Amino acid sequence: MSNFENFYEELLKLLKRYDKNVPLKVEKDLENEIIKVFGENITSLGRAKNGLNDVSELALATAEHHPFWNLLYNCSEISNTILEKWHTELSKEDFNDIVWALKELNQTIEKLKQSNI
């Protein structure tokens, strides 16, 4: 058992002590050394925003060092705009930002297609 797996087991013991008063949900991906703990009021929208933050971070961290970074970045920007306005409406500025990101996506796709020929 790895140190991370040991940590996970210890974390489960700790969480069980609080589970009676604080309903928690735990998800694990031990292969990638990821543990997520969610409180009782977590929503699908909250989870989506949290996951999107990880995607955005990857896109920004690899900026210009990976051929797909711009695809990932602009897709995450569009998704972020949509999630932020999930319970309201998209503004004209939001639509303009989405259109601009779509143009960036198309340009990147064309560049990638040309480099693969």
Secondary structure, 3 states (H helix, E strand, C coil): CCHHHHHHHHHHHHHHHHCCCCCEEEEEEHHHCEEEEEECCCCHHHHHHHHHHHHHHHHHHCCCCCCCHHHHHHHHHHHHHHHHCCCCCCCHHHHHHHHHHHHHHHHHHHHHHHHCC
